[in-house]
Amino acid sequence: MKNVYFLLIFLTISKFNNAQELPNITLKSIDDKTVSIQELANSDTVKVFSFWATWCVPCINELDAISEVYDDWQEETNVEIIAISTDDSRTKKRVIPLVNGKGWEYQILLDDNQDLKRALNIAVLPYLIVVKNGEIVYQHTGYTPGSEDALYEVIKKHSK
């Protein structure tokens, strides 16, 4: 019985620790450059990783809402939004036209094999991760209008 108890504690601690760091995975940008997630996240500025897909209406609504205030956010906090498309090989051809049509000024990465999504155990989109100095400081699933205000409060708190 003690062994089971210690095993459960160990697994819980291991899972918690894994959830706090980004995995060492590389993705492609929409202009076909290779980007290391760890290198991108290992910065003293706040990074927001937004996992989305072209077929996910709440994802697009969230990125649209953030886009409206993104310039102000950057000016005040120097935050960078990285929008990570989880579209697979069948739907990834829609990413660039959608991004261009929306005029989003985010760095767009493609997780078409969903390696990063799986590594972070992301099951539901949209999914946001706020990172500073390579550590995950905040995670959020789903979107409702106004959620971007709560996100901005988190960004301000960690950008100091």
N, C-alpha and C positions, 0 to 999 in steps of 0.2 A: 504494500500500500504506500509506503514511503517513497519507493521508486517511482510509482505513478505520479505522486504529488510533485516530486522534483522534476520529472519529465514535463509535466504541465507548466510548471513555473519556467523551466528552460525554454520551452516552445513559445510561451507568451513573451518572454524577454527577447528572444531571437526575432520573433515577428515584429515587435515594437521597434527594435533597433533597425531592422531592414526597412521599415516604413519611413524611417527618418532620413535616409540617404537615397540619392538617386543612383540607379544602376549605371554601370559603365557600358552604355549603348551608344552607337552612332546612328544617325539618321541622315537622310538627304534633304536638302532644302529644295524649294521649287525651282531654283536655278541650278540644280544638280551638284551642289557642293556638299561635301561630307562634313557633318557637324557632330562633335562629341557632346553628349548631354552633360557629362560631368564637368568638362571644361567650360561649357556655357554657364553652368550653374555655380561654378566655383568663383564667385565674385562677391565683393562687399556691397554691390548694389542689389536691390530686390529684383527678382525675376519671377514672372507669373507664367506658368505653363498651363495653357488652356487646351484640353483635349476635346476635339470636336470632329464632326463628320458632315459632309455635304447634305446628307439625308436627315440630319438632326435639326429640326426647327428651333428648339430651345437653345441649341449651341449657337446657331446663327443669330438668334435674337440677343444672346449674351454678348457675342463678339461685336454686333452692331452697337449695342448700348455702351460698351467700353470704348468703341471707336469714337463715339461722340465726345468723350471727355479725355481721351488718351493724351492729347497734346498738353492739357492742363496737368494731368497726372505726371507726365514726364518732366514738365517744367518744375513742378514742386518737389517731386521725389526721385527723379531720375530712374523710375521703374522701366523695365522692359517686358513687354508681353511677347511670349513665344506661343503661337497657335500651332498645335500639333494635330494635323489631320490623321484620323485613324481609318480613313477610307481605304478599302482593299483594292486589289488590282482591277476589279470591275468598275469601281466608282471613282478612283483617284484622278481619272481624266477630267472630272468635273471641278477639281480643286482650283486650278489656275484661273479658269473663266469666272468662277464664283468670287475668288479673291479680287481679281481685277475689276469685276463689276461692282463689288462693294467698296473698293478703294481702301481696303484695310492696309494700314501701314505697319503691321506686325511682321516679325520674322515668321515665316511659315515653313514648318518642317513636315515631312511625310513619314508616318509610321505605318506604311502599307502592309507590312507583315505583322503588325501589332505586337512587336517584341517589347517595346517600352510599356505599352498598355498592359500586357500580360505580366511583365516584371513588377509593375506597381499594383497589380490586382485590381485594376479598374474594370468595373462591370457595367457602369451606367454613365452615359454622357448627358450633358456636358460635365466635365470634371476639371477642377482647378487645383493647382498646387502652387503655393507661394514658397519661394526658395531664397535663402540668403546664406552666403558663404558655404554653399554646397549642401546645406541642411534644409529639409522641408520644415517650414514653420507654420504652415496652415494648409488644410485641404478642404475642398467643398464639392459636393455633388449636386447637380441640378441647377435650374435657373428659374427665378421668378423676377418680374420687373422690380427694380430697386435693389437687387442683390449686389449690383456693382457698387452701391454706396457702402455696404458692409465690407466688401473687398477693399475698397479704397481706405477704409479705416485700418484694416490689417496692413496694407502697404505703408501707410504713414507711420504706423507704430514701429515697423521693422526698418524703415528707411533712415531712422535717426542714428 
